[in-house]
Amino acid sequence: MRSRRDWRGAVLRSAAVVISTVGLAAGIAAAFAPPAAAATGPGTGPGTGPGTGRPGTVRT
């Protein structure tokens, strides 16, 4: 049986990996997007930052 702390660490690690993956995907999509689409503005800002999450910084 895992302790509550073990579960919390696993959940935080999973969340960090998911956030990093989403941020990476957003960055790749932005890099390959046509300049005209990037210039439209709405919705381009959010989602660029979450890729900074570093799974290695999560302490269990």
C-alpha positions in Angstrom: 0.0 0.0 0.0 1.4 3.3 -1.0 1.5 6.2 1.5 -0.4 9.4 0.8 3.0 11.1 0.2 4.0 8.6 -2.5 0.7 9.1 -4.3 1.1 12.9 -4.1 4.6 12.7 -5.5 3.4 10.5 -8.4 0.5 12.8 -9.2 2.8 15.9 -9.1 5.3 14.2 -11.4 2.6 13.2 -13.8 1.2 16.7 -13.9 4.6 18.2 -14.5 5.2 15.9 -17.4 1.8 16.6 -18.9 2.3 20.3 -18.6 5.8 20.1 -20.1 4.4 18.0 -23.0 1.6 20.5 -23.7 4.0 23.4 -23.6 6.4 21.6 -25.9 3.6 20.8 -28.3 2.4 24.4 -28.3 6.0 25.6 -29.0 6.4 23.3 -31.9 3.0 24.3 -33.3 3.9 28.0 -33.0 7.2 27.3 -34.7 5.5 25.7 -37.7 2.5 28.0 -37.8 2.3 30.4 -40.8 3.2 34.0 -39.8 -0.3 35.2 -40.7 -1.9 32.8 -38.2 0.5 33.9 -35.5 -0.4 37.6 -36.2 -4.1 37.1 -35.4 -3.4 37.4 -31.7 -6.2 35.8 -29.8 -5.3 32.5 -28.1 -1.6 32.7 -29.2 -0.3 33.8 -25.8 -1.6 31.3 -23.3 0.0 27.9 -23.5 3.4 29.1 -24.5 4.6 29.3 -20.9 3.7 25.9 -19.4 6.5 24.2 -21.2 8.9 25.6 -18.5 7.8 23.0 -16.0 10.7 20.8 -15.1 9.8 17.3 -13.9 13.2 17.0 -12.2 12.3 19.8 -9.7 9.4 17.9 -8.2 10.3 16.5 -4.7 8.6 13.5 -3.2 
